[in-house]
Amino acid sequence: PPLGKMLNPFTGIWQNGQKTSRTDINLHSVSIKQDIEIVLDEREVPHIYANSLNDALFAQGYMHAKHRYFQMDMMSRSASGRVAEVAGPSKLSYDLSQRRKGMVYAIEQAERGWKKFPDRYQLIQKYVDGVNTALAEWSPADYPLEYKLLNVLPEPWTIKKTIMIVKMMANDLAGRGSDIPATNMLEVLGNDLFFSIYDEHEDIETPVILDEYLSKAASMRKDTIWAAINKDIYYKTDFKEPIKGIGSNNWAISGSKTESGNPIFANDPHLTLSLPSIWYETHLQYEDVNAYGVTIPGMPGLIMGWNDQIAWGETNVSQDIKDYYEIEWTDVTKSHYMFDGKPTPTKIVVETYKVKGTVNYKDTLRYTVHGPVVYESPNGDKDLAVRWLAHDEPESPEMMTFIDAMSAKSYDEYLKATEVFITPAQNFLAASKFGDIGLRVNGKFYKKSSQDGRFVKKGNNSEYLSIDYIPIDENPQMRNPDRGWIASSNQVSTSDKYPYYFNGRFEHYRNRTIDSLLNHMGNITATEMMNMQQNSHGDKARDLLPRILDNDNFNEENEDAVNIHLDLSQWNHNYHPELKAPSYFEEWYTNIYRNTWDEIYAFSDSMQILYPTSWKTIEFILKQPNHKFFDIQSTPKKETASDIIRMSFLQMQDTMQERIAEGKSNNWNNYSPMHIWHLLRVPALSRKNVLHTGSGDAINSNINNFGPSWRMVVDLKDKPLGYGVYPGGQSGNPLSNEYDSNIEMWEQGKYHEIDIYLTKEEWKINGQTIQINAQQ
């Protein structure tokens, strides 16, 4: 930005430091019916006192904008492919990919669907009015710091921008599929080898829903869709694999297993950690509702939280809800494609991209009956269109899910409130102080039979379209099981006994740790549940380490190797920051994995590949140590698992010695550093090398910049008491004390005790009051 403008003492960045003082505010609005009082406590959590839901959502929008508007703006731009407008040419490729995958199409479809429910639509407008009321108060001096750094202006908020936030979450949590790499691997490996490597169910899996709770489906599709799978094709795209680290844990304990006899609820979503945080704490009191939880700035309602009667929260289901179709064009113009034996016109849309500092860019998008063409091959003979469930026009008022949930007074009311939810599919878990615990795998799913949607399908025949939804009452769900607990952590939803087929990339370790702990615990307290969320034990290490330590790995005269081996043999599989053993194991395992699957990696230059799972890799080591994939093709010897383990140990030892020579520590916190980046990745506005325990396979799932983005435990006593913390702060202003004030507590595994029954006067201690008066 122009230096003089940025440093202007009256409107520049200096003003942002002065905007952190806490003085009471009094204003008027024609958008509310009755007066609203907002009390900001000493952590700047807003406690909203309103007389109606309309006014409460207005106040929520007002506070989102006041504390987090730049974040809201960037998330909406990211969803709609408009980042280059403010960040310049370096972000154009990102914008192109967002629009090509149909994000704008999904947003427009949702807007059409939302408008079919005018009363609910107007309720969202009240939230939007609150956002824009806050923006109207700003002068240039008040603009968030980032606008001054980028030299751009904020725009008014709209309902469409709220939809963008909704679709951005769908993209982050359910926007990837493995159809393309799976199709490639099926072709190069053949059926037998492919299905032996890429099993969908393991022998020791612990699904979310127990078999006895699976419904009997009323109808099914045809038994097989193998004719739909394309052969003799190789796709090379830039589509990324799902990121290890995005996920969550939640569990609910019935009173039969707790010390107090009351249910206890716990939730910790694992998402990208950022500054500002994805979450914003809010307390809403209106009519007979008293609810507290976390919100996503830009969206009304409480995503996770509790009220006087229930606690609720979600984890990602991780099912693949994207299908890819190969398009058969009639000619090189791509103006028509074949469908059911007839040339069908392509819908052509020319997208214009504004790019800061340069001329506009235009891109031509093509839409088919399946959806947008997301990938165009060099010769046009392998172009792919995508059908994504998030593209479908909603047939229910999905925008009400997290608004109605916070007023539910029982588990039955919660089920009813959340049945309108569509995507991204989530494990919706709730517990009530009346004793109920229950979970529904929630969202819309296409009816599919075996292998449908796992591979690229032919796009020239309606027979291969996924069009019918599974009825909501046939979604997997469970309530009050005899064992006294329910838990989910992104593992497979059900066993293969569920009548409908689904596929995806599922968790295989955290769920086993959680299940084992809850099975053996009794007289459980909220404190124990908070401690359990900090659990750093890795079941992957427990499964594999005894076998690889038993291998003849090194020369016993090598002191360094002996010390590493000793460290690992004494390790209890907990990933603590000061330990070296976790670093040794993860480096060793990474080498074992790459050396085992070197033939798979060899294909990556010519096509997108599907990486085998860790659990399958370990199964081969333990049960099939002479499998041909352990043989390294570039050597004359026929290697076995033992050779791979030995070679990988020596590679690990070399890497660790190199790190020491470079002045790097091999303790876990340094080997696997965690950073919490500012949205613009400005180092001075970020927190680097955050202290952390755990790994991607532990309950406390921390890896790179992914981790528990909000930890919550609720003791559902007569007056429910909550505990929560997230690694950030309420304010989006980097110059505010509340920008990152919770990080130290989060690092230490501590929580804020949150009593929603404190009086207004108690919240005001060291706080601030905002009075919004109704102006007729």
N, C-alpha and C positions, 0 to 999 in steps of 0.2 A: 504494500500500500504506500501511497505518498507519505514520506516520513513526517512532514509538517502536519498533515491531517491526523495521523495516528498519535502524534505527541502533543496535539493541541490541548492546552490545559483546561479548556472549557468543554470540549466535546470528545477528546481523545481517550486513550486507555487509562489515563490518570483518574478519570471520573468513575471508572468501574471499581476502583479501590475505595472510593468514597460512598459507593452505593451499598456498602455492607453494613451500615449502621442500622439499628433497630428502632425506628420511630413509628408510632401508631399512625395508621392511615384511615381516612374517612372519605368515602366517595359515594356517588349516586349512580343508579342505572335504571333505565326503562325496561331492561330485559328480564327483571325479576319481579315477582308478585309481592313478596314480603322481605323484610330486612334479613340480612345474613351477617353473622359474626364469624370471623375466622381468627382463631388463636394459634399463633406460631409458637411452639414451645422452644426450649433452649437449644434443641437440635434442628429447629426450623421445620419440624413436622407440622403441617396444618391440621388443626382440629376444627372441622367445619360444622357450624350449627345453623341449620336451615329448617324451614317449615314444610318443605315439599321436595320430592325427588328432582323436579325441574330446577329448583333453586340450588340444590346441593350439587348437581352436575355443572351448573353455571359456575359455582365457586371452585369446583375441581378444575375446570378449564382455565379459570383465572389464575389459579396457583401453578398449574403446569406451565403456563406461559411466563409467569413472573419468575419462576426458578429455572425453567429448562427450555426456553423457546428455541434457542439455536439448535439444540439436540433434536427437537421435534422437526424443525425445518430440514435438517440434514437427513433424518430418517425418511422423510417424505420424498426428498429429492433422490435419495438412494433408491427408493422403491420405484420411482417413475422414470429413472434414467435422466436426471437433470443435475448431476453433480458437476459436470464440466462447466455449467453456467457460472459457478462460483469458484471452482478450483482450477479451471483451465484445461488445455489439451491432454494433459497426462491422464485425465479421468474419462476421456471420450470412449476408450475401448470398454470401460466398465458400463457406461451408459448404453452403448450399443448392445452389449450382452443382455442388459436388463430388459430392454424393449424387445429384443429378438426373442427372448424366452416367453414373451407375452405378459410382462408385468402390467403394462398400460392396459392391455386387453382385459386382464383379470380385474383391474381397478374399475374399468368402465362397466364390465359385467356386474360387478358387485354393486356399483352405484345404481344400475337399473333395478337390481333385485331389492335393494334397500328402499327404493322409492315406492315399492309396492306395499309398504307398511307406513303410511303417512304419519300416523300418530307417533310411532317409534322414531321415525325420521326426524320429526320436529323435536323430540327429546334430545337427539344428538345435536340438533341445531342449538339447543340451550348451552350445551357444553362449548360449542364453537363460539357462541356469543360471549361466553366468559373469557375464552382465549383472546378474542379481539378487543374486549374491554381492557384487558391488561396491555395489549399492544398500543391502544389509543392513548395510554398515559405517557408513552415514551416520547422523549425528545431525542435528537441525535446523541446527546450525552449519555442517555440511558441505554443505548443499544448494547447488547452483549458484546463482550470483548472480541469474540471471534469475527463478528461482522466488521469490526474496525481493522482487524488483521487482514481480512480478505478484501476489504474495501467494497462491500456489497450491502444492500439494504434488506431488511426483513420484509416478507410479504404477509398479507392477511391470511388467516387460517380459514379453511373450508371443510365441509363434511367430506369432500373428496380426498382431502389430505389425511383425514382420520382413516379413511379406507386404505390409503397408501401404507399407513403404519400397520394395519391389519394384514395386508398382503405382504409386507416386508417380513413380518413374523412367520407367515406361511412359507415364504421363500427360504428363510433361514432354517426352519425346522422341518419342512417337508418339500423342499425344492430340488432335491437331488434323487436320482435313480441310477441303478446299475445296469439298465437294459443294454446299453451300448457296449460296455466292456464285457458283459456276460455273453452277448452274442459273438463278440470276437473270440473269446476264450472257448466257447462251445465249438466254433468252427475249427480252430487250430488244434484243440486237444481231442476232439471227438466226444461222443456222448458218454462213454464209460468213464474215461479219465476225468472229464469235466465234473460229472455228478459225484465222483469219489472225492474230489478235492473241495467242491463247493456245496457240501451238505447244507441243508437248511435247518435241520434239527439235530441236536447232539444228544447223546445218551443221558447226560446228567443235567440237562437244562431244567430250569425252574421257572415256568411261565408265570405271567401275572395272574391269570385266571385258572383255577383248579378245574380239572376235567368234569367233576360232578356238577359244575355250574354252567356248562356249555349248553346252549339252546339247540333244539332240533330245527334246522332250517326248513322253511315251508317249500322252498323251490331251489333248484340249482341250474346252473348253465350246463352246457354240453361237457362231456367228460374230458375232452382234450382239445387243445388248440395248436398241436404241433404243426399243422399245415400252415399256420400263420408265421412260423419262424423263418426268416430269411437265411439262406445259406450262401457260401462262397462270397462273403462280403467282409471287408475290414474297414472299420471306422477309425479315423484319427481326428479327434475333436479336442477342444480345450476345456471340456466339462470336467469339473473337479470331483474327486471322491468325497464322500461325507467326512466331516472332520471329527476325529476322535477327540472327545471333550465336550461336544454339544450333547447335552442330555440332562438328566435330573434324577433325584431320588424322592420318593414320598412313601410314607407308611402311616397307618392308623392302628392303634392298639385298643382293643376293647377293654372294658373295666375288669373283666375276669383275669387279666394279666397285669393290671396296674396296682400299685400300692394303695391308692386312694379309692379304687373301685370306679373311677371315672375314665372315660376314653382319653387318650393322648394322641395328638396329631403332629406330624413332622413333614416338612417339605424343604428341599434345597435344590432349586433349578441351577443347572450347570450351563452357563452361556458365556459368550465373549465378555470378559471384564473390561470395562472402559470407564473413562472419566469424561463427562458425568456417567454415573451408573445407568444401566437400562431401567432400574427400578426407582420409584419415588414413593415414599411412605405417605399414607393419608388416613385420616380418621374422619368418618362421616356420621353425623347424627341428623336425622330428619324423620318426621312422622314417628313411627315406633321402631326405627332402625338405629342401631348403634354398632357400626362396623369399622374395622381397622384392617389394613393390609397394604399391599404394594400395588402400584399402578404402573402402566407404561405411559410416559408422557406422550400425549397425542390421542390417547384412547380413554373414554370414560369408563367408570366402574372400577372394581377391585379384582385383579387377576387372581391373587391368592390372599387369604386372610381369614378373619373370623368375626363373628358377631355374638350376640347374647346366647345363641343356641347352637351354632355349628361352626366348624372350621373346614376350609376347603383349599385345594391346590391341585397342581397338575404336573405330569411328566410327559415327555415326548413319546409317542407311540412308536415312531421310527419305521412305520410301514411305507413302502414305496407306492405313491399314489400318482406316479407319472408313467405314461405309456408312450413309446416312440413308434412312429409309423414311417416306413419308407414310401416316398411318393413316386408314382409313375407318371412323369410328365408326358404330354402329348407331343411336344416339340421343344426346341431350345429356348423359346420365348417364355416358357413356364406360365403361360396365360391360362392353360387348362391342364387338368390332370385326370387320370382315369379313375372312375369310382363306380362300382357295380356295372361295369361294361360300357359306361358312357363317359364322354369328355365332360368334365365339370369345371365351370369357370373358377379361377383363382381370384380371391379378393386381394387387391393390391393397395397397400397403404404406404405413402411416402412420409417418412418421419423426418422432421427438422430438428436438429440439435443446435442449441445456442452454446457457443464455446467462448469462454472468457478470454479476451485478448486476441481473438482471431475471427475469421469469417464463420458463418453457420455451416453446418455439415448436414447433408441429406443422405438418407438410407432407405432403400426400398424393402418393405416387409411383405411377405406373402402369407395369406391365411387359407387354410383348407377346412374341410368338414371336421378334421381332427383337431385343428388348432393352428397356431403359427408354425411356419417353417423355421426351425431354430438352427439347423445346420445345412449348409450348402456345400456339397462335395465339388472338387475341381471340375469333374466332367458332368455334374448334374444328375448322375445315375444313382446316387446314394443319398439324396437329400432327405432330411428327416423332419417330420412335423411332430409336435408334442401335444398329447392330451393330458392335461394336468387338472386334477379335481378342483384346484383353486381357481381355474378358469371358468368353471360352471357358474351360471347366474343363480344366486341363492334363492331357494324357494321357501326359506324361513327367515324370521328376523334375527339373524345371527348377531347383529350388533347389540342385542339385549342380553347376551349370555352372561357377561360379567357385571352387568347392572342388576339383573334380576337375582343372580346368585347371592349377592351381598345382603339381600333382604329375606332369603330363605330361612324358615324357622324350624325345618326338620329335614331329614334326608330325603323324604319323598318330595318335598317342595324343591329341594336342590336338584333332584333328578328332572323334575318338570321344567325348572328354569333353564337347565343346560341342554335340553334335548334339541334346541334350535341351533346349536353349535355345528359348524361344518368342517372347517380346516384351519390350521394344521391339526390332525388327529392327536388327541391328548388322552392320557389316563386321568380321568377326573375322579379324584378321591375326596371323600368327605367323612367327617365324624360329628356326631351330635352329643350333647351333654345328656340326652335321654337314653344313650346306650348304643345307637346304631353306628356301624362303620360300613362303608360300601365304596365300590369302585366300578365305574363303567368306562370301557374303552370307547371314547366319545368322539363323534365326528361322522362324516359321511364316508362310505367305502363302496366301491363298485363290487357287484357280485362277480366273483371269478372262480374258475375251476383250476385244476393243477397246472402250474407253470404259466398261466395267463398273466402277461405283463412283466414277466421276468426277462424276456428277450424282445428285440426289435420285431415288430409285426409288419405284415404287408398292409399298405394303406389303400389298396384298390378294391376292397371288399367290405361291405358293412357288417359281414359276419364277424369280423374281428374287432368291432367297436365295443368298448365298455360303456354301457348306457344305463344299466339298472343298478339302483342302490340297494344295499342290504337294509332291511327295516331296522329302525333304531332298537326295537325290543329284541332283535337277534344279534346286536352287538355284544361281544363278550362282556359279562358283568358278574359281580359277586357281592354278596351282602351277608354280614354277620357269620363268617365261617366258624366252625367249631374250634379251630385252632386258636382263635382270638386275635388274629391280626391279618392285615392286607398290606402288601407293599408292591411298588413298581419302580423300576430303575432302567427303563428303556430296553428291557429284555423282550423276548418273543412274547406276544400277547397270550397265546394259547399253545397247547400241543397240536400235533397234526390231526387230532380228533375233531377239531372245529370244522364244520361242514363247508366253509368257504375258504378258498385259497388266499393267502397273502404272502408277500415277500418283503424283504428289507434288509437293513444292516443293523443287527441287534447287539445289545450288551450281553456278555457271557460271564462276567466276574463279579461286578458290584452286587448283582442280584443274589448270587450265591452267598456272599458274605452277609448281606442283610438277612436272608432267609435263615442262615445258620444261627446268627445272633438272636433273632427274634424267637426262633424255635426253643432256644435254651434259656431265655430270660423269663423271669417272673417278678412280681412285686415291683413293676417298672415305675420309675419316676420321670418327671420332665427333665431333671438334671441328667439322668442316664441317656435320655434321647438326644440331648444337646451333645453329650460326650460321644454318642454313637455317630453323630454327623461329622465329628472330627476323626473318625476311624481311618487310619492310613494303611491298613493291612491289604496286601495284594495277593489275591488268590492265584493269579497267573504265576507269580514267583513260587508260591507254595506248591503248585502242581509240577512245575518244571525243575526247580532248583535241585531237589534231591537226586534226580536222574543225571543231570549234567555235572554235578559235583562228584558223582560216583564214577565219572569218566576218567580215563588216564589223560589228563589235560596238559601236563607240563613237566619239565625237568625239576625234580625236587631240590636240586642244588641252586635253583634260581630263587634268591631270597624274596624278590619282589612278587613273583608268582605265588610263593608259599604264603606270603602275607595277605594277598588278595584272596586266595583260597580259604584262608583261616577266617578272614572277615566275613566271607559269604557263608561259611559253615556255621558261624555263630549268630548270623542274622536271623531275626524273627519275622521277616517279611513285611515289616512296617517301614513306610517311607518317611523318615524323619529328616529334617533339613541338615543336621550336622553329620549324618552318617555317609560313609563312602560306599557301603555295600549295595544300596539301591542303584547307585551310578554304575558300579561294576556289573550288576545283573542286567540292567537295561541295555548297556552297551554290548554286553555279551549276547543277550537275546536278539538285539537288532542285527548283529552280525550273523547269528545262526539263521535268522529269518531270511536275510538277503542271500546268504550262501545256499540255503535250501532251495529257494525259489529263483535261482539265477536264470533258469530257462524262461520263467514267466517274465522277469524283468527284461530279458533280451528282446521281447516283442514290443517294448514300450516306445521304441523309436519309430515303429511303423503303424502302431495302432494304440488305442486306449485299452489298458489292461484292467482286469479285475483281480485285486490282491486277495490271496487266500486269508482266511481269518487266523487269528492267533490260536484259538482253541483247536482248530484243525491241524495247524502246524505242530502243536504240542502232542496231539493225538497220534500223529504220524511218528514222532520221536519215540513215544512211549510204546506204541503198539505195532508200528511197521518200520522199524529202524533200517530195514534194507530196501525201502521203497526207492524206485528208480529216480525220484526227484532229488534224492540226496547225492546222486552221482553228478560230479562237476564235469560238464561236457568237454572243457578245455584241457583236461588232464587224462593221461593214459590209464590211471588207476580207477577202479570202480569204488567210489566212496560210499560210506554208510553214514548213518546218523552220528556215530561215534567220531568219525573223521571230521565231520562238519563241526561238531561241538569242540573238538580239540583245536582245529584251525581258528575257529571263532574266538576261543579264549586267548590265543596268542595275538590276534588282531586287537582284541579289547585291551590286552596288556600294553601293546604298543601305543594305542590311543591315549591311555591314561598316563603313560610316561611322557608322551608329547605334550599333554596338557600341563603337566607339572613343569616341564622345561619352558613352557610359555608363560609360566607364572600363574596358572589357573588352578583353582582348588578343585578337587574331585568330590567334595561333599555334595549331597543331593541338591541343595539349594542353588549351588553354583553350576553344577552339571546340567540341571534342568531349570533354568531361571524362569521366573514368572514376572511379567510386566503388565501394568495396567495403563494402557495408552489413552491419551486424549483423542477425541474423535478426529482431529486433524493430524494426529501423530506428531505433535510438537513436543520434543523431549522435556522442555521446561514446564509443560503443563501436564506431564505424565508422572507416574510413579514406577520406577524400575526396580528390579531385584526385590520384589515383595517376598517376605518370609512366608514359606508355605510347607505344609506336610502333604502327604498323599501323592497319588499318581493318577493317570487316566483310568486305571483299573481298580482304584480304591473307592470306598464310599465317599471320602473326602477327595473328590476327583479334580485334581489340579494338574494342568499341563499347559505349557506355553502361556497364552493369555486367556485360557478358558478355566473356569472354576465355579465354585458355589457362589452364584451372583446374589443370592438372598437365602439366609438360613432362618427358618421359622419353626418354632415348637409351640404348641398350644395345649395347655392343661384344661380340659373341658369340665371344670368343676362348676358349681352352681353359678358362679360369676367367672366365666372363662378368663384365664390369665395367659398372656402371650409373651414370647421371647423372640427377638429377631435382631439381625444385623446384616448389613451388606457392605462390600468393600468400596466405599465412596462416601458421598454426603448428599444432603438434600439440594444444595445450591449447585447450579451449573456455572457459576461465576468462579473462575480459577483464583480470583483474589479474595474470595470469601473463606472464612475459617471453616465453613460447613461444606466446602468443596470436596474434601477427602477425609473428613474428620473421623470416619468409622473404620478406616483401614487398619489402624493399630489393634482395635478390638477384634476385628475379623482375623488378623494374623494370629492373635493370641487365643482364638477360640472362645471369646467372650460374647455375651449377648446383652442387649438392652431388655430389661423387664418392662413390659408394656401393659399397663392397667387401664383399660378403656372406661373404667368407672371413676377415675379421678375427676374432680370438679373442674369447671371452667377456670375458676380462680387458681387452682393448683397448676393447671397448664400454663397460666400466665406468668408464673414465677420465672424471671429471667427471659421472658418471651416478648411477643409483639402482638398487637391486635389490629385486624383490618375489619373495618365496619363498612359494609356495602348496603346502602339504603335504597329501598324501592322508590323510584320516582315515577309517579303516575302521569 
